[in-house]
């Protein structure tokens, strides 16, 4: 008899569900992939339904359902914060209370209604029986998601995000099947919210545009670092910090920054689609430097405090792969492991694991690689299902066996074409890792602008990541560790770099973009860095074989990998999603498992004039 536990996160952003069986991670999926609404915060109905149906079970088979945070503690924070800011923030307080009094304050009963509805659907005619409903704390869920799947028996755990119930930064010690808290920094003092304030001020969407700010930073000069330290944040030697909250409004209003923040930098916040200037690039570079300094100081303090050799990271700040790369380079800890779904989606998994280890006191089985299964934990489709779909829509395609398919795609990439790659179970987390990816040749100088402007419909400055064979990583990049989840940035190998002329070096901002800086120009950022994914033969054998075939043909063990979506849309989930994205972009080829489709052979779909309008301009 198996013991199943279901974890869920929802009602803030990035709703998700995760299912474990006897402690083993079985499935984990984000609601946005089903609803096609980016960062969907709603109840994860489709995610829960998928998790249960994938194992042919219903709620009668579930030992417990675990929600990823404690709503009443969050409500307490809101009340205390608004009362402390009164009379300012009145409109924001009324809006928040309407939501809480209608839904969130009675979350337990609302969740039970949703679960009963699902149970009636899965087991019609049978009286609904619901398992125990448990609530974990927000940062506790983050810490569990970071430590329990890690390859370490013992580790320090550092969680950094916007805010949970109260905590914004928390530290833990994980040992075997336990995690115990050390200390925390509480709201409103938050590194995540500080970074989000600059995200907002530079014209990007909070909770989704932070990675754009990080990508913009290398185009700027960190000239505002001291101004940030002198006015916005007091950083102690040990990495702990305190914000001057008078510069912000996230605690009492609908904006992230106050007019005092605007006066400090002598400008109003940038409009969403207005011009990005050198000023915004310099701001991005500056807040990135401040973030890296805090992360590194905290890590040094934790090493000194505990003496432990392993570090685990989670929370939204852990998705800052540039800071992660700097932390790795400092060699403060012998080993670092980062939860690939570090945001709130991953907390659904952490909540489920907490119930297994903390409530049921089960022993922990440690995988020397990790227990995330490459984070390929979502939907998958057989060749038969894909062929049936393609026949239904009368789409021309060819089915090839693996070896012939890899040879064909390697040749197509070598020709400079762009390929949609749909392969195996979908990834859990924000990164495409070779299951739902768009791929290309990194040696092609034009590939970055082509993929940004004609495929992704996004800003030209946005960098692309390399997928490199695991055993070849130190031949291409200045790193000697695995990076399976694309969460570490490393410099390109010096011998692969190209010298920049004095005239080119003097260029500013986006003008730097079109200067080839290495033999792999399409994945080499302006500071000679790249966000690296190492590909293992064990976790994704087909993707590995494709890259290996490309290497045999070209001598290059690396390809471009970006997420299979367009701007404002979640990563594709189904063959239907993939085909739609393929037909509405200038992608050349689509691969659905063993089926290959060529754009020039497809019927010309009637142009949908509203297509661009469905993409949220974020």
C-alpha positions in Angstrom: 0.0 0.0 0.0 1.6 3.3 -1.1 1.5 6.5 0.8 0.7 9.5 -1.4 1.0 13.2 -0.3 -0.2 16.1 -2.3 1.4 19.6 -1.9 -0.2 22.7 -3.4 0.6 26.4 -3.7 -1.8 29.0 -5.0 -3.5 32.4 -4.6 -0.4 34.5 -4.8 1.5 33.7 -8.0 2.8 30.6 -9.8 0.2 28.1 -8.5 1.3 24.5 -8.6 0.7 20.9 -7.4 3.2 18.2 -6.5 2.7 14.5 -5.7 5.0 12.3 -3.8 4.7 8.6 -3.3 6.5 6.9 -0.3 8.8 9.9 -0.2 9.6 9.8 -4.0 8.9 12.8 -6.1 6.4 11.6 -8.7 4.8 14.6 -10.4 5.1 18.4 -10.1 3.3 20.8 -12.4 2.5 24.5 -12.6 -1.1 25.6 -13.3 0.0 28.2 -15.9 1.0 25.4 -18.3 -2.6 24.1 -18.4 -4.5 27.4 -18.2 -2.1 29.2 -20.6 -2.2 32.2 -18.2 1.3 33.2 -17.3 2.1 33.1 -13.6 -1.5 31.8 -12.9 -2.3 32.4 -9.3 -5.6 30.6 -9.2 -6.5 27.3 -7.6 -4.4 24.6 -9.3 -7.4 22.5 -10.4 -5.8 21.2 -13.6 -2.5 20.5 -11.9 -4.1 18.5 -9.1 -6.3 16.6 -11.6 -3.2 15.8 -13.7 -1.2 14.6 -10.7 -3.9 12.3 -9.5 -4.9 10.9 -12.9 -1.3 10.2 -13.8 -1.2 7.6 -11.0 -4.9 6.5 -11.5 -5.8 7.6 -7.9 -8.2 9.9 -6.2 -8.3 11.6 -2.8 -9.2 8.4 -1.0 -5.6 7.3 -1.8 -4.0 10.5 -0.4 -2.6 10.5 3.1 -2.6 14.3 3.4 -2.9 17.5 1.4 -0.4 20.3 2.4 -0.8 24.0 1.7 2.5 25.8 1.3 1.9 28.6 3.8 -0.2 29.7 6.8 -2.8 32.3 5.7 -3.6 33.6 9.1 0.0 34.6 9.8 0.0 36.4 6.5 -3.3 38.2 7.4 -1.7 39.2 10.7 1.2 40.8 8.8 -1.1 42.7 6.6 -3.1 44.1 9.5 0.0 45.1 11.4 1.6 46.6 8.4 -1.4 48.7 7.3 -2.1 49.8 10.9 1.5 50.9 11.2 1.3 52.9 8.0 -2.2 54.5 8.7 -3.7 56.7 7.5 -1.6 56.2 4.4 -2.5 53.1 2.2 -6.2 53.3 2.9 -7.3 52.4 -0.7 -4.8 49.5 -0.8 -6.0 48.2 2.6 -9.6 48.2 1.5 -8.8 46.4 -1.7 -6.7 43.8 0.2 -9.4 43.3 2.9 -12.1 42.7 0.2 -10.1 39.7 -1.1 -9.2 38.4 2.3 -12.7 38.6 3.8 -14.2 37.1 0.6 -11.7 34.2 0.1 -8.4 34.0 1.8 -9.5 34.3 5.5 -11.7 31.2 5.0 -9.2 29.4 2.9 -9.6 26.1 4.6 -13.3 25.8 3.8 -12.7 27.1 0.3 -10.0 24.5 -0.4 -12.3 21.7 0.9 -15.0 22.8 -1.5 -12.5 22.6 -4.4 -11.2 19.2 -3.3 -14.8 17.8 -3.0 -15.5 19.0 -6.5 -12.4 17.2 -7.9 -13.2 14.0 -5.9 -16.8 13.9 -7.3 -15.3 14.1 -10.8 -12.7 11.4 -10.2 -14.9 9.0 -8.3 -18.6 9.8 -9.3 -21.3 8.2 -7.2 -19.0 7.7 -4.2 -19.4 9.8 -1.1 -16.4 12.2 -1.1 -13.8 11.4 1.5 -11.0 14.0 2.0 -7.6 13.4 3.5 -6.1 15.6 6.2 -5.5 19.2 5.2 -2.2 20.6 6.7 -0.6 24.0 6.5 3.2 24.6 6.4 4.9 28.0 6.8 6.0 29.7 3.6 9.8 29.7 4.2 9.6 26.3 5.8 8.2 25.0 2.5 11.0 26.8 0.6 13.6 25.2 2.9 12.1 21.8 2.5 12.1 22.1 -1.3 15.8 23.1 -1.1 17.1 20.5 1.3 15.1 17.3 1.0 15.7 16.7 -2.7 19.4 17.8 -2.4 22.2 15.3 -2.6 23.4 16.2 0.9 23.0 14.5 4.3 23.6 17.8 6.1 23.6 21.3 4.8 22.9 25.0 5.6 19.8 26.2 3.8 19.4 29.9 2.8 15.9 31.1 1.6 15.5 34.6 0.1 12.3 36.0 -1.5 9.9 38.9 -1.4 8.0 37.8 1.7 6.3 34.8 3.2 4.1 35.2 6.2 6.7 37.5 7.9 10.1 36.1 6.8 11.9 37.6 3.8 15.3 35.8 4.4 15.6 32.7 6.5 18.3 30.3 7.4 18.0 26.6 8.3 20.1 23.6 9.1 19.1 20.4 7.3 20.3 17.1 8.8 19.0 13.7 7.5 15.2 14.0 7.6 15.0 17.2 9.7 15.2 21.0 9.0 15.6 23.3 11.9 15.4 27.2 11.7 18.4 29.3 12.7 17.4 33.0 12.2 15.4 35.2 9.8 15.0 38.7 8.6 11.4 39.9 8.6 9.1 42.1 6.5 9.3 44.9 5.3 13.1 44.4 5.0 13.4 42.3 2.0 16.2 41.7 -0.6 13.6 40.2 -3.0 11.3 43.3 -2.7 14.3 45.6 -3.1 15.2 43.9 -6.4 11.5 44.0 -7.4 11.3 47.7 -6.7 14.1 48.3 -9.2 12.3 45.9 -11.6 9.2 48.1 -11.3 11.1 51.3 -11.6 12.9 50.2 -14.8 9.5 49.4 -16.4 9.3 45.6 -16.0 6.5 43.6 -14.4 7.1 42.6 -10.7 7.2 38.9 -10.0 8.0 38.1 -13.7 10.4 40.7 -15.0 13.2 40.4 -12.5 15.1 38.1 -14.9 14.9 40.9 -17.5 16.5 43.3 -15.1 19.3 40.7 -14.5 19.7 40.3 -18.2 19.9 44.1 -18.7 22.7 44.6 -16.0 25.7 43.7 -18.1 24.9 46.5 -20.5 25.3 49.0 -17.7 27.9 50.4 -15.3 27.2 50.0 -11.6 27.5 53.7 -10.9 24.7 53.9 -8.4 25.9 51.2 -5.9 27.0 53.7 -3.3 23.8 55.8 -3.7 21.7 52.6 -3.0 23.8 51.8 0.1 23.8 55.3 1.4 20.0 55.8 1.1 18.0 52.6 0.5 19.7 49.8 2.4 22.0 49.4 5.4 24.1 46.3 4.9 25.9 44.9 7.9 29.2 43.0 7.7 27.4 39.7 8.2 25.1 40.3 5.2 22.0 41.1 7.3 20.3 44.4 6.2 17.7 47.0 6.8 15.8 49.1 4.3 14.8 52.7 4.6 11.2 52.0 4.1 10.3 55.7 3.3 11.6 55.1 -0.2 9.1 52.3 -0.9 5.3 51.8 -1.1 4.9 48.0 -1.4 3.9 47.9 2.3 1.1 50.4 2.0 0.1 50.9 -1.7 -0.2 49.7 -5.2 3.3 50.9 -6.3 6.7 49.4 -5.4 8.5 52.8 -5.0 7.5 56.2 -3.4 8.0 59.7 -4.8 11.1 59.9 -2.5 12.7 57.0 -4.6 11.9 58.9 -7.8 13.5 62.1 -6.4 16.6 60.1 -5.4 17.2 59.1 -9.0 15.7 62.2 -10.5 13.3 60.4 -12.7 9.8 58.8 -12.7 9.4 55.1 -13.2 9.8 54.0 -16.8 6.7 53.1 -18.8 6.3 49.5 -19.9 7.0 50.0 -23.6 9.1 53.2 -23.5 12.7 53.4 -24.4 15.4 51.6 -22.3 18.2 54.1 -21.7 21.7 53.9 -20.4 20.3 55.1 -17.1 18.1 52.0 -16.7 21.1 49.8 -17.7 23.3 51.4 -15.0 20.5 51.0 -12.4 20.2 47.3 -13.3 23.9 46.8 -13.0 24.0 48.6 -9.6 21.2 46.7 -7.9 22.7 43.5 -9.3 26.1 44.3 -7.6 24.3 45.1 -4.3 22.3 41.8 -4.5 25.5 39.8 -5.1 27.3 41.5 -2.2 24.5 40.6 0.2 24.2 37.0 -0.9 28.0 36.5 -0.6 28.2 38.1 2.8 25.3 36.0 4.1 27.0 32.9 2.8 30.3 33.8 4.5 28.5 34.4 7.8 26.6 31.1 7.6 29.8 29.2 6.8 31.5 30.8 9.8 28.5 30.2 12.0 27.9 26.6 11.2 31.1 25.2 9.7 29.0 23.1 7.3 30.4 22.4 3.8 27.1 22.2 1.8 24.7 25.0 0.9 21.1 24.8 -0.4 19.3 27.7 -1.9 15.6 28.4 -2.6 13.2 31.4 -2.8 12.8 33.7 -5.7 16.3 35.3 -5.2 17.9 31.9 -5.8 16.8 32.2 -9.4 19.3 35.1 -9.8 21.8 32.9 -11.7 24.4 35.7 -11.9 24.6 36.0 -8.1 24.7 32.2 -7.9 27.6 32.1 -10.3 29.5 34.7 -8.2 28.8 32.7 -5.1 30.1 29.6 -6.7 33.3 31.4 -7.8 33.9 32.5 -4.2 34.2 28.9 -3.1 32.8 29.6 0.3 31.1 26.2 0.4 32.4 23.0 -1.1 29.0 22.2 -2.7 26.0 24.3 -3.7 22.6 22.9 -4.7 19.8 25.1 -5.9 16.1 24.1 -6.1 15.3 24.4 -9.8 11.7 25.5 -9.0 12.9 28.0 -6.4 9.8 30.2 -6.5 6.4 29.6 -5.0 5.7 26.8 -7.4 8.5 24.7 -5.8 7.0 25.3 -2.4 4.1 22.9 -3.3 6.8 20.2 -3.5 8.4 21.4 -0.3 5.1 21.3 1.5 4.5 17.7 0.5 8.0 16.6 1.5 7.5 18.3 4.9 4.5 16.1 5.7 6.5 13.0 4.8 9.6 13.8 6.9 8.3 16.1 9.6 4.8 14.6 10.2 5.4 11.0 9.4 9.0 11.0 10.6 10.1 8.8 7.6 13.8 8.1 7.0 15.4 10.0 4.1 16.8 8.3 1.0 19.6 10.5 -0.4 20.3 10.4 -4.2 24.0 11.3 -4.8 22.9 13.4 -7.8 19.6 14.7 -6.4 16.0 13.5 -6.2 14.5 15.9 -8.8 14.8 13.6 -11.8 16.2 16.4 -13.8 13.0 18.3 -12.9 11.2 16.4 -15.8 8.1 15.9 -13.7 5.3 17.1 -15.9 3.1 15.9 -18.7 4.4 13.7 -21.4 2.8 12.4 -24.7 3.4 9.2 -26.6 4.2 9.1 -30.3 0.8 7.5 -30.9 -1.0 10.4 -29.2 1.1 12.9 -31.2 0.5 11.2 -34.5 -3.3 11.0 -33.8 -3.3 14.7 -33.1 -1.4 15.7 -36.3 -3.6 13.5 -38.4 -6.7 15.2 -36.9 -5.5 18.6 -38.1 -4.1 17.2 -41.4 -0.5 18.5 -40.6 2.2 17.1 -42.9 4.9 15.3 -40.9 7.5 12.6 -41.1 8.2 10.0 -38.4 11.9 9.1 -37.9 13.7 6.7 -35.6 16.0 8.4 -33.0 19.3 8.0 -34.8 18.0 9.3 -38.1 16.1 12.1 -36.3 19.1 13.4 -34.4 21.2 13.4 -37.6 18.5 15.3 -39.4 18.1 17.9 -36.7 21.9 18.3 -36.2 22.1 19.1 -40.0 19.2 21.5 -39.8 20.8 23.4 -36.8 24.1 23.5 -38.7 22.2 25.2 -41.6 21.2 28.0 -39.2 17.6 27.1 -38.8 15.5 27.4 -35.6 13.9 24.3 -34.2 11.1 23.7 -31.7 12.0 20.7 -29.6 9.2 18.9 -27.7 10.6 15.9 -25.9 9.4 13.7 -23.0 8.0 14.9 -19.6 7.6 18.7 -19.2 10.0 20.6 -16.9 8.9 21.8 -13.5 10.1 25.3 -12.8 10.8 28.4 -14.9 13.6 27.0 -17.1 13.3 25.0 -20.3 15.8 22.2 -20.0 15.5 20.3 -23.3 11.9 19.0 -22.9 10.1 22.2 -24.1 12.9 24.1 -25.8 13.6 26.2 -28.9 17.1 25.3 -30.1 19.7 26.7 -32.5 23.3 26.9 -33.4 25.3 29.0 -30.9 28.1 29.7 -33.5 25.7 31.7 -35.7 26.2 35.4 -35.0 22.7 36.4 -36.1 20.9 33.8 -34.1 20.3 35.9 -30.9 18.5 38.7 -32.7 16.7 36.3 -35.0 15.3 34.2 -32.1 14.5 37.3 -30.0 12.7 39.3 -32.6 11.2 36.7 -35.0 10.5 33.8 -32.6 10.2 35.0 -29.1 8.8 38.5 -29.9 10.8 40.1 -27.1 13.5 42.6 -26.3 16.7 42.3 -28.4 19.0 42.5 -25.4 17.7 39.3 -23.8 20.5 36.6 -23.7 20.1 33.0 -24.6 21.5 30.1 -22.7 23.7 27.2 -23.8 23.0 23.5 -23.3 26.4 21.7 -23.2 27.3 18.1 -22.8 28.0 17.5 -19.1 31.5 16.2 -19.7 32.4 19.1 -22.0 31.5 22.0 -19.7 35.0 22.9 -18.6 36.2 22.9 -22.2 33.6 25.6 -23.1 33.2 27.6 -19.8 35.2 28.6 -16.8 33.5 26.2 -14.5 34.2 22.7 -13.2 30.8 21.8 -11.7 27.5 20.5 -13.0 24.7 23.0 -13.7 21.7 20.8 -14.8 19.1 23.4 -14.0 20.5 26.5 -15.7 20.9 28.3 -12.4 24.6 29.2 -12.7 26.3 31.8 -14.8 29.9 31.2 -15.8 32.4 33.0 -18.1 33.1 31.6 -21.6 36.5 29.9 -21.9 39.2 32.4 -22.6 40.6 30.6 -25.6 37.1 30.8 -27.2 36.8 34.6 -26.8 37.4 37.2 -29.5 39.2 40.4 -28.9 37.2 43.6 -28.9 38.6 46.6 -30.6 39.0 49.9 -28.6 36.2 51.4 -30.7 33.9 48.4 -29.9 34.8 48.5 -26.2 33.8 52.2 -26.1 30.2 51.5 -27.2 27.4 52.0 -24.7 24.3 49.9 -23.9 22.5 48.0 -26.6 25.2 49.0 -29.1 27.3 46.4 -27.5 24.9 43.6 -28.5 26.0 43.0 -32.1 29.8 42.6 -31.3 30.8 39.0 -31.6 32.7 38.1 -28.4 33.5 34.4 -28.8 33.3 31.5 -31.2 29.8 31.0 -29.7 28.5 34.5 -30.2 24.8 33.7 -29.8 25.2 32.5 -26.2 28.0 34.8 -25.1 26.7 37.8 -23.2 28.4 41.2 -23.4 30.4 40.5 -20.2 31.6 37.2 -21.7 29.3 35.2 -19.5 26.6 32.5 -20.2 23.8 30.9 -18.2 24.9 27.3 -18.5 22.9 24.1 -18.6 24.9 20.9 -18.4 23.1 17.9 -20.1 23.4 14.4 -18.6 23.0 11.2 -20.5 21.1 9.8 -17.5 18.5 12.5 -16.9 17.6 13.4 -20.6 19.2 10.8 -22.9 17.4 12.0 -26.1 18.5 15.6 -25.6 22.0 14.5 -24.8 22.2 12.4 -28.0 20.9 15.2 -30.1 23.7 17.5 -28.8 26.3 14.8 -29.1 25.2 14.2 -32.7 25.6 18.0 -33.3 29.1 17.8 -31.8 30.1 14.9 -34.1 29.0 16.9 -37.1 30.4 20.3 -36.1 32.9 19.8 -33.3 30.7 22.0 -31.1 29.3 20.3 -27.9 26.9 23.1 -27.2 23.5 24.3 -28.6 21.3 27.3 -27.9 18.4 26.5 -25.6 15.5 28.9 -24.9 12.1 28.2 -23.6 9.4 27.0 -26.1 7.0 30.0 -25.9 6.6 33.6 -27.0 6.7 36.7 -24.9 3.9 36.8 -22.3 2.9 33.1 -22.8 3.8 30.2 -20.6 6.1 27.5 -21.9 4.1 25.1 -24.1 2.6 22.0 -22.4 0.9 19.9 -25.1 1.5 19.1 -28.7 -1.3 21.4 -29.5 0.4 24.3 -27.7 3.7 23.5 -29.5 2.1 23.4 -33.0 0.2 26.7 -32.4 3.4 28.4 -31.3 5.3 26.9 -34.3 2.8 28.2 -36.8 2.5 31.7 -35.3 6.3 32.4 -35.3 9.1 32.2 -37.9 10.4 28.9 -36.4 11.6 26.6 -39.2 11.1 23.1 -37.9 9.1 21.5 -35.1 10.0 18.1 -33.5 7.3 16.4 -31.5 9.0 13.3 -30.0 9.8 11.4 -33.2 7.7 13.5 -35.6 9.3 16.2 -37.6 7.4 19.0 -39.2 8.7 21.6 -41.7 7.2 25.1 -41.8 7.3 25.3 -45.6 5.2 22.2 -45.9 2.4 23.3 -43.5 -0.9 24.8 -44.8 -0.9 28.6 -44.5 -3.2 29.4 -41.6 -5.4 32.4 -42.0 -3.7 35.3 -40.3 -5.2 36.0 -36.9 -4.9 39.8 -36.5 -5.4 39.6 -32.8 -2.6 37.1 -32.2 -0.1 39.6 -30.8 -2.8 41.1 -28.5 -3.0 37.9 -26.5 0.6 38.1 -25.5 0.8 40.1 -22.3 3.3 42.9 -22.9 5.4 42.5 -19.8 
